[in-house]
């Protein structure tokens, strides 16, 4: 499990049963209310990029990939 506070470009996580790579992330702390993380995520299966909002400190499953040149 990895915290959403640790999102960096290139980190691969499992969301909704699909592998997704973090393209960019932004930690937002408003004056009132709780902090949140806004992240652009690329679905590695379809290639689609979506923007999702997570609560700060939320934990998601981390995926370990082996990258090889073929």
CHARMM-style PDB file with segment names, atoms N, HN, CA, C and O in Angstrom:
ATOM      1  N   UNK     1       0.849  -1.176   0.000  1.00  0.00      PROA
ATOM      2  CA  UNK     1       0.000   0.000   0.000  1.00  0.00      PROA
ATOM      3  C   UNK     1       0.897   1.242   0.000  1.00  0.00      PROA
ATOM      4  O   UNK     1       1.949   1.277   0.637  1.00  0.00      PROA
ATOM      5  N   UNK     2       0.446   2.243  -0.728  1.00  0.00      PROA
ATOM      6  HN  UNK     2      -0.409   2.214  -1.246  1.00  0.00      PROA
ATOM      7  CA  UNK     2       1.182   3.493  -0.815  1.00  0.00      PROA
ATOM      8  C   UNK     2       0.214   4.639  -0.514  1.00  0.00      PROA
ATOM      9  O   UNK     2      -0.951   4.602  -0.910  1.00  0.00      PROA
ATOM     10  N   UNK     3       0.704   5.634   0.178  1.00  0.00      PROA
ATOM     11  HN  UNK     3       1.650   5.665   0.500  1.00  0.00      PROA
ATOM     12  CA  UNK     3      -0.115   6.788   0.519  1.00  0.00      PROA
ATOM     13  C   UNK     3      -0.221   7.716  -0.690  1.00  0.00      PROA
ATOM     14  O   UNK     3       0.706   7.802  -1.496  1.00  0.00      PROA
ATOM     15  N   UNK     4      -1.337   8.399  -0.810  1.00  0.00      PROA
ATOM     16  HN  UNK     4      -2.090   8.329  -0.155  1.00  0.00      PROA
ATOM     17  CA  UNK     4      -1.492   9.341  -1.919  1.00  0.00      PROA
ATOM     18  C   UNK     4      -0.539  10.518  -1.776  1.00  0.00      PROA
ATOM     19  O   UNK     4      -0.263  11.203  -2.761  1.00  0.00      PROA
ATOM     20  N   UNK     5      -0.031  10.770  -0.576  1.00  0.00      PROA
ATOM     21  HN  UNK     5      -0.255  10.214   0.224  1.00  0.00      PROA
ATOM     22  CA  UNK     5       0.965  11.819  -0.380  1.00  0.00      PROA
ATOM     23  C   UNK     5       2.289  11.470  -1.054  1.00  0.00      PROA
ATOM     24  O   UNK     5       3.096  12.360  -1.320  1.00  0.00      PROA
ATOM     25  N   UNK     6       2.521  10.187  -1.335  1.00  0.00      PROA
ATOM     26  HN  UNK     6       1.865   9.464  -1.119  1.00  0.00      PROA
ATOM     27  CA  UNK     6       3.766   9.731  -1.959  1.00  0.00      PROA
ATOM     28  C   UNK     6       3.654   9.603  -3.469  1.00  0.00      PROA
ATOM     29  O   UNK     6       4.560   9.065  -4.105  1.00  0.00      PROA
ATOM     30  N   UNK     7       2.560  10.085  -4.064  1.00  0.00      PROA
ATOM     31  HN  UNK     7       1.823  10.523  -3.548  1.00  0.00      PROA
ATOM     32  CA  UNK     7       2.417  10.017  -5.518  1.00  0.00      PROA
ATOM     33  C   UNK     7       3.476  10.872  -6.191  1.00  0.00      PROA
ATOM     34  O   UNK     7       3.625  12.052  -5.872  1.00  0.00      PROA
ATOM     35  N   UNK     8       4.210  10.280  -7.120  1.00  0.00      PROA
ATOM     36  HN  UNK     8       4.089   9.322  -7.379  1.00  0.00      PROA
ATOM     37  CA  UNK     8       5.199  10.953  -7.946  1.00  0.00      PROA
ATOM     38  C   UNK     8       4.995  10.472  -9.373  1.00  0.00      PROA
ATOM     39  O   UNK     8       4.465   9.379  -9.573  1.00  0.00      PROA
ATOM     40  N   UNK     9       5.394  11.246 -10.367  1.00  0.00      PROA
ATOM     41  HN  UNK     9       5.824  12.134 -10.205  1.00  0.00      PROA
ATOM     42  CA  UNK     9       5.263  10.759 -11.754  1.00  0.00      PROA
ATOM     43  C   UNK     9       6.018   9.446 -11.937  1.00  0.00      PROA
ATOM     44  O   UNK     9       7.177   9.316 -11.544  1.00  0.00      PROA
ATOM     45  N   UNK    10       5.330   8.473 -12.546  1.00  0.00      PROA
ATOM     46  HN  UNK    10       4.388   8.579 -12.865  1.00  0.00      PROA
ATOM     47  CA  UNK    10       5.929   7.170 -12.798  1.00  0.00      PROA
ATOM     48  C   UNK    10       5.536   6.092 -11.811  1.00  0.00      PROA
ATOM     49  O   UNK    10       5.770   4.913 -12.074  1.00  0.00      PROA
ATOM     50  N   UNK    11       4.947   6.455 -10.685  1.00  0.00      PROA
ATOM     51  HN  UNK    11       4.757   7.413 -10.471  1.00  0.00      PROA
ATOM     52  CA  UNK    11       4.510   5.470  -9.701  1.00  0.00      PROA
ATOM     53  C   UNK    11       3.309   4.724 -10.272  1.00  0.00      PROA
ATOM     54  O   UNK    11       2.390   5.339 -10.812  1.00  0.00      PROA
ATOM     55  N   UNK    12       3.318   3.396 -10.152  1.00  0.00      PROA
ATOM     56  HN  UNK    12       4.064   2.896  -9.713  1.00  0.00      PROA
ATOM     57  CA  UNK    12       2.232   2.571 -10.697  1.00  0.00      PROA
ATOM     58  C   UNK    12       1.411   2.006  -9.536  1.00  0.00      PROA
ATOM     59  O   UNK    12       1.955   1.406  -8.608  1.00  0.00      PROA
ATOM     60  N   UNK    13       0.090   2.209  -9.606  1.00  0.00      PROA
ATOM     61  HN  UNK    13      -0.351   2.697 -10.359  1.00  0.00      PROA
ATOM     62  CA  UNK    13      -0.827   1.741  -8.566  1.00  0.00      PROA
ATOM     63  C   UNK    13      -1.957   0.947  -9.220  1.00  0.00      PROA
ATOM     64  O   UNK    13      -2.127   0.967 -10.439  1.00  0.00      PROA
ATOM     65  N   UNK    14      -2.712   0.258  -8.393  1.00  0.00      PROA
ATOM     66  HN  UNK    14      -2.574   0.241  -7.403  1.00  0.00      PROA
ATOM     67  CA  UNK    14      -3.862  -0.506  -8.871  1.00  0.00      PROA
ATOM     68  C   UNK    14      -5.122   0.233  -8.436  1.00  0.00      PROA
ATOM     69  O   UNK    14      -5.382   0.374  -7.241  1.00  0.00      PROA
ATOM     70  N   UNK    15      -5.909   0.708  -9.413  1.00  0.00      PROA
ATOM     71  HN  UNK    15      -5.697   0.594 -10.384  1.00  0.00      PROA
ATOM     72  CA  UNK    15      -7.166   1.402  -9.133  1.00  0.00      PROA
ATOM     73  C   UNK    15      -8.286   0.730  -9.910  1.00  0.00      PROA
ATOM     74  O   UNK    15      -8.174   0.550 -11.122  1.00  0.00      PROA
ATOM     75  N   UNK    16      -9.346   0.361  -9.241  1.00  0.00      PROA
ATOM     76  HN  UNK    16      -9.438   0.508  -8.256  1.00  0.00      PROA
ATOM     77  CA  UNK    16     -10.512  -0.273  -9.866  1.00  0.00      PROA
ATOM     78  C   UNK    16     -10.118  -1.517 -10.656  1.00  0.00      PROA
ATOM     79  O   UNK    16     -10.727  -1.817 -11.683  1.00  0.00      PROA
ATOM     80  N   UNK    17      -9.101  -2.244 -10.183  1.00  0.00      PROA
ATOM     81  HN  UNK    17      -8.606  -2.000  -9.349  1.00  0.00      PROA
ATOM     82  CA  UNK    17      -8.682  -3.478 -10.831  1.00  0.00      PROA
ATOM     83  C   UNK    17      -7.770  -3.299 -12.030  1.00  0.00      PROA
ATOM     84  O   UNK    17      -7.397  -4.292 -12.656  1.00  0.00      PROA
ATOM     85  N   UNK    18      -7.396  -2.075 -12.377  1.00  0.00      PROA
ATOM     86  HN  UNK    18      -7.699  -1.269 -11.869  1.00  0.00      PROA
ATOM     87  CA  UNK    18      -6.508  -1.803 -13.518  1.00  0.00      PROA
ATOM     88  C   UNK    18      -5.199  -1.194 -13.032  1.00  0.00      PROA
ATOM     89  O   UNK    18      -5.157  -0.529 -11.997  1.00  0.00      PROA
ATOM     90  N   UNK    19      -4.130  -1.430 -13.791  1.00  0.00      PROA
ATOM     91  HN  UNK    19      -4.164  -1.971 -14.631  1.00  0.00      PROA
ATOM     92  CA  UNK    19      -2.852  -0.791 -13.501  1.00  0.00      PROA
ATOM     93  C   UNK    19      -2.895   0.636 -14.016  1.00  0.00      PROA
ATOM     94  O   UNK    19      -3.292   0.879 -15.155  1.00  0.00      PROA
ATOM     95  N   UNK    20      -2.489   1.571 -13.186  1.00  0.00      PROA
ATOM     96  HN  UNK    20      -2.166   1.373 -12.261  1.00  0.00      PROA
ATOM     97  CA  UNK    20      -2.504   2.987 -13.558  1.00  0.00      PROA
ATOM     98  C   UNK    20      -1.189   3.622 -13.146  1.00  0.00      PROA
ATOM     99  O   UNK    20      -0.676   3.351 -12.060  1.00  0.00      PROA
ATOM    100  N   UNK    21      -0.639   4.474 -14.018  1.00  0.00      PROA
ATOM    101  HN  UNK    21      -1.056   4.694 -14.900  1.00  0.00      PROA
ATOM    102  CA  UNK    21       0.600   5.189 -13.733  1.00  0.00      PROA
ATOM    103  C   UNK    21       0.269   6.645 -13.434  1.00  0.00      PROA
ATOM    104  O   UNK    21      -0.559   7.252 -14.113  1.00  0.00      PROA
ATOM    105  N   UNK    22       0.909   7.197 -12.429  1.00  0.00      PROA
ATOM    106  HN  UNK    22       1.582   6.704 -11.877  1.00  0.00      PROA
ATOM    107  CA  UNK    22       0.701   8.597 -12.071  1.00  0.00      PROA
ATOM    108  C   UNK    22       1.478   9.464 -13.064  1.00  0.00      PROA
ATOM    109  O   UNK    22       2.689   9.303 -13.215  1.00  0.00      PROA
ATOM    110  N   UNK    23       0.781  10.384 -13.740  1.00  0.00      PROA
ATOM    111  HN  UNK    23      -0.203  10.515 -13.617  1.00  0.00      PROA
ATOM    112  CA  UNK    23       1.403  11.307 -14.677  1.00  0.00      PROA
ATOM    113  C   UNK    23       1.852  12.560 -13.940  1.00  0.00      PROA
ATOM    114  O   UNK    23       2.975  13.029 -14.125  1.00  0.00      PROA
ATOM    115  N   UNK    24       0.971  13.100 -13.106  1.00  0.00      PROA
ATOM    116  HN  UNK    24       0.059  12.719 -12.956  1.00  0.00      PROA
ATOM    117  CA  UNK    24       1.310  14.258 -12.278  1.00  0.00      PROA
ATOM    118  C   UNK    24       0.402  14.266 -11.061  1.00  0.00      PROA
ATOM    119  O   UNK    24      -0.686  13.689 -11.073  1.00  0.00      PROA
ATOM    120  N   UNK    25       0.868  14.931 -10.007  1.00  0.00      PROA
ATOM    121  HN  UNK    25       1.752  15.399  -9.998  1.00  0.00      PROA
ATOM    122  CA  UNK    25       0.045  15.023  -8.801  1.00  0.00      PROA
ATOM    123  C   UNK    25       0.267  16.373  -8.148  1.00  0.00      PROA
ATOM    124  O   UNK    25       1.321  16.992  -8.292  1.00  0.00      PROA
ATOM    125  N   UNK    26      -0.757  16.814  -7.424  1.00  0.00      PROA
ATOM    126  HN  UNK    26      -1.614  16.310  -7.308  1.00  0.00      PROA
ATOM    127  CA  UNK    26      -0.709  18.115  -6.770  1.00  0.00      PROA
ATOM    128  C   UNK    26      -1.382  17.983  -5.414  1.00  0.00      PROA
ATOM    129  O   UNK    26      -2.535  17.564  -5.325  1.00  0.00      PROA
ATOM    130  N   UNK    27      -0.661  18.341  -4.359  1.00  0.00      PROA
ATOM    131  HN  UNK    27       0.277  18.681  -4.431  1.00  0.00      PROA
ATOM    132  CA  UNK    27      -1.205  18.314  -3.011  1.00  0.00      PROA
ATOM    133  C   UNK    27      -1.842  19.673  -2.740  1.00  0.00      PROA
ATOM    134  O   UNK    27      -1.177  20.704  -2.843  1.00  0.00      PROA
ATOM    135  N   UNK    28      -3.128  19.676  -2.394  1.00  0.00      PROA
ATOM    136  HN  UNK    28      -3.668  18.838  -2.310  1.00  0.00      PROA
ATOM    137  CA  UNK    28      -3.869  20.925  -2.212  1.00  0.00      PROA
ATOM    138  C   UNK    28      -4.349  21.015  -0.770  1.00  0.00      PROA
ATOM    139  O   UNK    28      -4.998  20.098  -0.266  1.00  0.00      PROA
ATOM    140  N   UNK    29      -4.029  22.122  -0.107  1.00  0.00      PROA
ATOM    141  HN  UNK    29      -3.502  22.867  -0.516  1.00  0.00      PROA
ATOM    142  CA  UNK    29      -4.496  22.370   1.257  1.00  0.00      PROA
ATOM    143  C   UNK    29      -5.280  23.663   1.252  1.00  0.00      PROA
ATOM    144  O   UNK    29      -4.726  24.749   1.076  1.00  0.00      PROA
ATOM    145  N   UNK    30      -6.575  23.526   1.447  1.00  0.00      PROA
ATOM    146  HN  UNK    30      -7.024  22.644   1.590  1.00  0.00      PROA
ATOM    147  CA  UNK    30      -7.433  24.714   1.478  1.00  0.00      PROA
ATOM    148  C   UNK    30      -7.382  25.356   2.854  1.00  0.00      PROA
ATOM    149  O   UNK    30      -6.912  24.742   3.812  1.00  0.00      PROA
ATOM    150  N   UNK    31      -7.865  26.591   2.955  1.00  0.00      PROA
ATOM    151  HN  UNK    31      -8.247  27.089   2.177  1.00  0.00      PROA
ATOM    152  CA  UNK    31      -7.882  27.296   4.238  1.00  0.00      PROA
ATOM    153  C   UNK    31      -8.727  26.573   5.258  1.00  0.00      PROA
ATOM    154  O   UNK    31      -8.301  26.366   6.394  1.00  0.00      PROA
ATOM    155  N   UNK    32      -9.921  26.191   4.858  1.00  0.00      PROA
ATOM    156  HN  UNK    32     -10.267  26.359   3.935  1.00  0.00      PROA
ATOM    157  CA  UNK    32     -10.789  25.395   5.714  1.00  0.00      PROA
ATOM    158  C   UNK    32     -10.974  24.042   5.057  1.00  0.00      PROA
ATOM    159  O   UNK    32     -10.837  23.904   3.841  1.00  0.00      PROA
ATOM    160  N   UNK    33     -11.277  23.076   5.847  1.00  0.00      PROA
ATOM    161  HN  UNK    33     -11.388  23.188   6.835  1.00  0.00      PROA
ATOM    162  CA  UNK    33     -11.505  21.748   5.294  1.00  0.00      PROA
ATOM    163  C   UNK    33     -10.218  20.938   5.243  1.00  0.00      PROA
ATOM    164  O   UNK    33      -9.159  21.391   5.677  1.00  0.00      PROA
ATOM    165  N   UNK    34     -10.332  19.744   4.710  1.00  0.00      PROA
ATOM    166  HN  UNK    34     -11.192  19.376   4.357  1.00  0.00      PROA
ATOM    167  CA  UNK    34      -9.194  18.840   4.711  1.00  0.00      PROA
ATOM    168  C   UNK    34      -8.395  18.975   3.413  1.00  0.00      PROA
ATOM    169  O   UNK    34      -8.892  19.479   2.406  1.00  0.00      PROA
ATOM    170  N   UNK    35      -7.164  18.519   3.464  1.00  0.00      PROA
ATOM    171  HN  UNK    35      -6.760  18.110   4.282  1.00  0.00      PROA
ATOM    172  CA  UNK    35      -6.297  18.539   2.298  1.00  0.00      PROA
ATOM    173  C   UNK    35      -6.670  17.388   1.382  1.00  0.00      PROA
ATOM    174  O   UNK    35      -7.255  16.399   1.824  1.00  0.00      PROA
ATOM    175  N   UNK    36      -6.333  17.518   0.105  1.00  0.00      PROA
ATOM    176  HN  UNK    36      -5.858  18.322  -0.253  1.00  0.00      PROA
ATOM    177  CA  UNK    36      -6.573  16.450  -0.845  1.00  0.00      PROA
ATOM    178  C   UNK    36      -5.471  16.437  -1.900  1.00  0.00      PROA
ATOM    179  O   UNK    36      -4.718  17.401  -2.038  1.00  0.00      PROA
ATOM    180  N   UNK    37      -5.389  15.345  -2.633  1.00  0.00      PROA
ATOM    181  HN  UNK    37      -6.001  14.563  -2.521  1.00  0.00      PROA
ATOM    182  CA  UNK    37      -4.394  15.181  -3.685  1.00  0.00      PROA
ATOM    183  C   UNK    37      -5.129  15.042  -5.007  1.00  0.00      PROA
ATOM    184  O   UNK    37      -5.975  14.161  -5.166  1.00  0.00      PROA
ATOM    185  N   UNK    38      -4.808  15.907  -5.948  1.00  0.00      PROA
ATOM    186  HN  UNK    38      -4.122  16.623  -5.819  1.00  0.00      PROA
ATOM    187  CA  UNK    38      -5.383  15.844  -7.294  1.00  0.00      PROA
ATOM    188  C   UNK    38      -4.314  15.225  -8.195  1.00  0.00      PROA
ATOM    189  O   UNK    38      -3.201  15.743  -8.281  1.00  0.00      PROA
ATOM    190  N   UNK    39      -4.647  14.123  -8.864  1.00  0.00      PROA
ATOM    191  HN  UNK    39      -5.552  13.703  -8.795  1.00  0.00      PROA
ATOM    192  CA  UNK    39      -3.659  13.397  -9.655  1.00  0.00      PROA
ATOM    193  C   UNK    39      -4.194  13.107 -11.054  1.00  0.00      PROA
ATOM    194  O   UNK    39      -5.368  12.784 -11.230  1.00  0.00      PROA
ATOM    195  N   UNK    40      -3.309  13.228 -12.045  1.00  0.00      PROA
ATOM    196  HN  UNK    40      -2.355  13.491 -11.902  1.00  0.00      PROA
ATOM    197  CA  UNK    40      -3.610  12.770 -13.396  1.00  0.00      PROA
ATOM    198  C   UNK    40      -3.038  11.371 -13.503  1.00  0.00      PROA
ATOM    199  O   UNK    40      -1.866  11.136 -13.208  1.00  0.00      PROA
ATOM    200  N   UNK    41      -3.888  10.441 -13.930  1.00  0.00      PROA
ATOM    201  HN  UNK    41      -4.840  10.631 -14.169  1.00  0.00      PROA
ATOM    202  CA  UNK    41      -3.530   9.029 -13.930  1.00  0.00      PROA
ATOM    203  C   UNK    41      -3.767   8.436 -15.306  1.00  0.00      PROA
ATOM    204  O   UNK    41      -4.820   8.648 -15.907  1.00  0.00      PROA
ATOM    205  N   UNK    42      -2.773   7.681 -15.812  1.00  0.00      PROA
ATOM    206  HN  UNK    42      -1.918   7.509 -15.324  1.00  0.00      PROA
ATOM    207  CA  UNK    42      -2.897   7.012 -17.110  1.00  0.00      PROA
ATOM    208  C   UNK    42      -3.197   5.537 -16.885  1.00  0.00      PROA
ATOM    209  O   UNK    42      -2.453   4.837 -16.198  1.00  0.00      PROA
ATOM    210  N   UNK    43      -4.299   5.075 -17.472  1.00  0.00      PROA
ATOM    211  HN  UNK    43      -4.904   5.643 -18.030  1.00  0.00      PROA
ATOM    212  CA  UNK    43      -4.646   3.659 -17.437  1.00  0.00      PROA
ATOM    213  C   UNK    43      -3.697   2.944 -18.394  1.00  0.00      PROA
ATOM    214  O   UNK    43      -3.676   3.254 -19.585  1.00  0.00      PROA
ATOM    215  N   UNK    44      -2.915   1.995 -17.893  1.00  0.00      PROA
ATOM    216  HN  UNK    44      -2.932   1.743 -16.925  1.00  0.00      PROA
ATOM    217  CA  UNK    44      -1.905   1.345 -18.719  1.00  0.00      PROA
ATOM    218  C   UNK    44      -2.508   0.375 -19.728  1.00  0.00      PROA
ATOM    219  O   UNK    44      -1.857   0.025 -20.712  1.00  0.00      PROA
ATOM    220  N   UNK    45      -3.733  -0.059 -19.498  1.00  0.00      PROA
ATOM    221  HN  UNK    45      -4.262   0.225 -18.699  1.00  0.00      PROA
ATOM    222  CA  UNK    45      -4.379  -0.971 -20.434  1.00  0.00      PROA
ATOM    223  C   UNK    45      -4.972  -0.221 -21.626  1.00  0.00      PROA
ATOM    224  O   UNK    45      -4.770  -0.616 -22.774  1.00  0.00      PROA
ATOM    225  N   UNK    46      -5.701   0.856 -21.355  1.00  0.00      PROA
ATOM    226  HN  UNK    46      -5.866   1.177 -20.423  1.00  0.00      PROA
ATOM    227  CA  UNK    46      -6.377   1.587 -22.433  1.00  0.00      PROA
ATOM    228  C   UNK    46      -5.612   2.824 -22.889  1.00  0.00      PROA
ATOM    229  O   UNK    46      -5.828   3.305 -24.001  1.00  0.00      PROA
ATOM    230  N   UNK    47      -4.718   3.347 -22.045  1.00  0.00      PROA
ATOM    231  HN  UNK    47      -4.542   2.956 -21.141  1.00  0.00      PROA
ATOM    232  CA  UNK    47      -3.961   4.539 -22.400  1.00  0.00      PROA
ATOM    233  C   UNK    47      -4.689   5.833 -22.086  1.00  0.00      PROA
ATOM    234  O   UNK    47      -4.152   6.911 -22.339  1.00  0.00      PROA
ATOM    235  N   UNK    48      -5.891   5.758 -21.544  1.00  0.00      PROA
ATOM    236  HN  UNK    48      -6.327   4.882 -21.338  1.00  0.00      PROA
ATOM    237  CA  UNK    48      -6.682   6.948 -21.236  1.00  0.00      PROA
ATOM    238  C   UNK    48      -6.122   7.656 -20.002  1.00  0.00      PROA
ATOM    239  O   UNK    48      -5.686   7.015 -19.046  1.00  0.00      PROA
ATOM    240  N   UNK    49      -6.143   8.984 -20.040  1.00  0.00      PROA
ATOM    241  HN  UNK    49      -6.498   9.505 -20.816  1.00  0.00      PROA
ATOM    242  CA  UNK    49      -5.694   9.780 -18.904  1.00  0.00      PROA
ATOM    243  C   UNK    49      -6.917  10.398 -18.236  1.00  0.00      PROA
ATOM    244  O   UNK    49      -7.740  11.037 -18.891  1.00  0.00      PROA
ATOM    245  N   UNK    50      -7.025  10.200 -16.919  1.00  0.00      PROA
ATOM    246  HN  UNK    50      -6.356   9.681 -16.386  1.00  0.00      PROA
ATOM    247  CA  UNK    50      -8.123  10.773 -16.156  1.00  0.00      PROA
ATOM    248  C   UNK    50      -7.553  11.545 -14.972  1.00  0.00      PROA
ATOM    249  O   UNK    50      -6.428  11.300 -14.536  1.00  0.00      PROA
ATOM    250  N   UNK    51      -8.337  12.466 -14.469  1.00  0.00      PROA
ATOM    251  HN  UNK    51      -9.251  12.664 -14.823  1.00  0.00      PROA
ATOM    252  CA  UNK    51      -7.935  13.220 -13.286  1.00  0.00      PROA
ATOM    253  C   UNK    51      -8.812  12.777 -12.128  1.00  0.00      PROA
ATOM    254  O   UNK    51     -10.039  12.827 -12.214  1.00  0.00      PROA
ATOM    255  N   UNK    52      -8.181  12.345 -11.049  1.00  0.00      PROA
ATOM    256  HN  UNK    52      -7.184  12.304 -10.979  1.00  0.00      PROA
ATOM    257  CA  UNK    52      -8.919  11.885  -9.872  1.00  0.00      PROA
ATOM    258  C   UNK    52      -8.482  12.651  -8.649  1.00  0.00      PROA
ATOM    259  O   UNK    52      -7.351  13.129  -8.565  1.00  0.00      PROA
ATOM    260  N   UNK    53      -9.385  12.761  -7.707  1.00  0.00      PROA
ATOM    261  HN  UNK    53     -10.304  12.372  -7.775  1.00  0.00      PROA
ATOM    262  CA  UNK    53      -9.105  13.439  -6.449  1.00  0.00      PROA
ATOM    263  C   UNK    53      -9.156  12.417  -5.323  1.00  0.00      PROA
ATOM    264  O   UNK    53     -10.110  11.647  -5.210  1.00  0.00      PROA
ATOM    265  N   UNK    54      -8.119  12.417  -4.492  1.00  0.00      PROA
ATOM    266  HN  UNK    54      -7.344  13.042  -4.584  1.00  0.00      PROA
ATOM    267  CA  UNK    54      -8.017  11.510  -3.358  1.00  0.00      PROA
ATOM    268  C   UNK    54      -7.897  12.342  -2.088  1.00  0.00      PROA
ATOM    269  O   UNK    54      -7.372  13.455  -2.116  1.00  0.00      PROA
ATOM    270  N   UNK    55      -8.380  11.804  -0.981  1.00  0.00      PROA
ATOM    271  HN  UNK    55      -8.806  10.900  -0.958  1.00  0.00      PROA
ATOM    272  CA  UNK    55      -8.137  12.444   0.309  1.00  0.00      PROA
ATOM    273  C   UNK    55      -6.659  12.307   0.636  1.00  0.00      PROA
ATOM    274  O   UNK    55      -6.047  11.287   0.319  1.00  0.00      PROA
ATOM    275  N   UNK    56      -6.079  13.318   1.264  1.00  0.00      PROA
ATOM    276  HN  UNK    56      -6.576  14.147   1.521  1.00  0.00      PROA
ATOM    277  CA  UNK    56      -4.665  13.256   1.646  1.00  0.00      PROA
ATOM    278  C   UNK    56      -4.480  12.128   2.652  1.00  0.00      PROA
ATOM    279  O   UNK    56      -5.235  12.020   3.619  1.00  0.00      PROA
ATOM    280  N   UNK    57      -3.487  11.300   2.425  1.00  0.00      PROA
ATOM    281  HN  UNK    57      -2.874  11.388   1.640  1.00  0.00      PROA
ATOM    282  CA  UNK    57      -3.208  10.187   3.333  1.00  0.00      PROA
ATOM    283  C   UNK    57      -3.957   8.920   3.002  1.00  0.00      PROA
ATOM    284  O   UNK    57      -3.735   7.896   3.649  1.00  0.00      PROA
ATOM    285  N   UNK    58      -4.838   8.950   2.016  1.00  0.00      PROA
ATOM    286  HN  UNK    58      -5.018   9.782   1.490  1.00  0.00      PROA
ATOM    287  CA  UNK    58      -5.555   7.741   1.597  1.00  0.00      PROA
ATOM    288  C   UNK    58      -4.544   6.735   1.059  1.00  0.00      PROA
ATOM    289  O   UNK    58      -3.547   7.123   0.449  1.00  0.00      PROA
ATOM    290  N   UNK    59      -4.790   5.454   1.279  1.00  0.00      PROA
ATOM    291  HN  UNK    59      -5.599   5.138   1.774  1.00  0.00      PROA
ATOM    292  CA  UNK    59      -3.835   4.426   0.850  1.00  0.00      PROA
ATOM    293  C   UNK    59      -4.422   3.615  -0.296  1.00  0.00      PROA
ATOM    294  O   UNK    59      -5.593   3.235  -0.275  1.00  0.00      PROA
ATOM    295  N   UNK    60      -3.580   3.356  -1.304  1.00  0.00      PROA
ATOM    296  HN  UNK    60      -2.629   3.665  -1.322  1.00  0.00      PROA
ATOM    297  CA  UNK    60      -3.977   2.580  -2.470  1.00  0.00      PROA
ATOM    298  C   UNK    60      -2.930   1.488  -2.701  1.00  0.00      PROA
ATOM    299  O   UNK    60      -1.776   1.657  -2.309  1.00  0.00      PROA
ATOM    300  N   UNK    61      -3.311   0.368  -3.331  1.00  0.00      PROA
ATOM    301  HN  UNK    61      -4.249   0.231  -3.650  1.00  0.00      PROA
ATOM    302  CA  UNK    61      -2.352  -0.711  -3.573  1.00  0.00      PROA
ATOM    303  C   UNK    61      -1.267  -0.286  -4.562  1.00  0.00      PROA
ATOM    304  O   UNK    61      -1.556   0.285  -5.614  1.00  0.00      PROA
ATOM    305  N   UNK    62      -0.031  -0.570  -4.211  1.00  0.00      PROA
ATOM    306  HN  UNK    62       0.205  -1.034  -3.357  1.00  0.00      PROA
ATOM    307  CA  UNK    62       1.124  -0.242  -5.048  1.00  0.00      PROA
ATOM    308  C   UNK    62       1.440  -1.446  -5.939  1.00  0.00      PROA
ATOM    309  O   UNK    62       1.399  -2.581  -5.466  1.00  0.00      PROA
ATOM    310  N   UNK    63       1.753  -1.223  -7.207  1.00  0.00      PROA
ATOM    311  HN  UNK    63       1.786  -0.301  -7.591  1.00  0.00      PROA
ATOM    312  CA  UNK    63       2.078  -2.307  -8.136  1.00  0.00      PROA
ATOM    313  C   UNK    63       3.558  -2.241  -8.472  1.00  0.00      PROA
ATOM    314  O   UNK    63       4.096  -1.162  -8.718  1.00  0.00      PROA
ATOM    315  N   UNK    64       4.208  -3.379  -8.483  1.00  0.00      PROA
ATOM    316  HN  UNK    64       3.771  -4.255  -8.283  1.00  0.00      PROA
ATOM    317  CA  UNK    64       5.620  -3.461  -8.844  1.00  0.00      PROA
ATOM    318  C   UNK    64       5.726  -4.036 -10.247  1.00  0.00      PROA
ATOM    319  O   UNK    64       5.241  -5.137 -10.506  1.00  0.00      PROA
ATOM    320  N   UNK    65       6.355  -3.299 -11.152  1.00  0.00      PROA
ATOM    321  HN  UNK    65       6.749  -2.405 -10.941  1.00  0.00      PROA
ATOM    322  CA  UNK    65       6.493  -3.728 -12.533  1.00  0.00      PROA
ATOM    323  C   UNK    65       7.947  -3.973 -12.868  1.00  0.00      PROA
ATOM    324  O   UNK    65       8.840  -3.285 -12.374  1.00  0.00      PROA
ATOM    325  N   UNK    66       8.171  -4.955 -13.709  1.00  0.00      PROA
ATOM    326  HN  UNK    66       7.445  -5.514 -14.110  1.00  0.00      PROA
ATOM    327  CA  UNK    66       9.491  -5.236 -14.256  1.00  0.00      PROA
ATOM    328  C   UNK    66       9.534  -4.685 -15.658  1.00  0.00      PROA
ATOM    329  O   UNK    66       8.806  -5.173 -16.523  1.00  0.00      PROA
ATOM    330  N   UNK    67      10.351  -3.695 -15.918  1.00  0.00      PROA
ATOM    331  HN  UNK    67      10.942  -3.299 -15.216  1.00  0.00      PROA
ATOM    332  CA  UNK    67      10.438  -3.117 -17.263  1.00  0.00      PROA
ATOM    333  C   UNK    67      11.665  -3.666 -17.955  1.00  0.00      PROA
ATOM    334  O   UNK    67      12.773  -3.634 -17.421  1.00  0.00      PROA
ATOM    335  N   UNK    68      11.441  -4.174 -19.163  1.00  0.00      PROA
ATOM    336  HN  UNK    68      10.541  -4.200 -19.597  1.00  0.00      PROA
ATOM    337  CA  UNK    68      12.539  -4.757 -19.942  1.00  0.00      PROA
ATOM    338  C   UNK    68      12.501  -4.230 -21.355  1.00  0.00      PROA
ATOM    339  O   UNK    68      11.428  -4.019 -21.919  1.00  0.00      PROA
ATOM    340  N   UNK    69      13.656  -4.020 -21.923  1.00  0.00      PROA
ATOM    341  HN  UNK    69      14.528  -4.192 -21.465  1.00  0.00      PROA
ATOM    342  CA  UNK    69      13.730  -3.610 -23.319  1.00  0.00      PROA
ATOM    343  C   UNK    69      13.602  -4.866 -24.193  1.00  0.00      PROA
ATOM    344  O   UNK    69      14.315  -5.849 -23.992  1.00  0.00      PROA
ATOM    345  N   UNK    70      12.704  -4.816 -25.141  1.00  0.00      PROA
ATOM    346  HN  UNK    70      12.125  -4.017 -25.305  1.00  0.00      PROA
ATOM    347  CA  UNK    70      12.463  -5.983 -26.009  1.00  0.00      PROA
ATOM    348  C   UNK    70      12.817  -5.627 -27.446  1.00  0.00      PROA
ATOM    349  OT1 UNK    70      12.689  -6.464 -28.339  1.00  0.00      PROA
TER     350      UNK     70
END
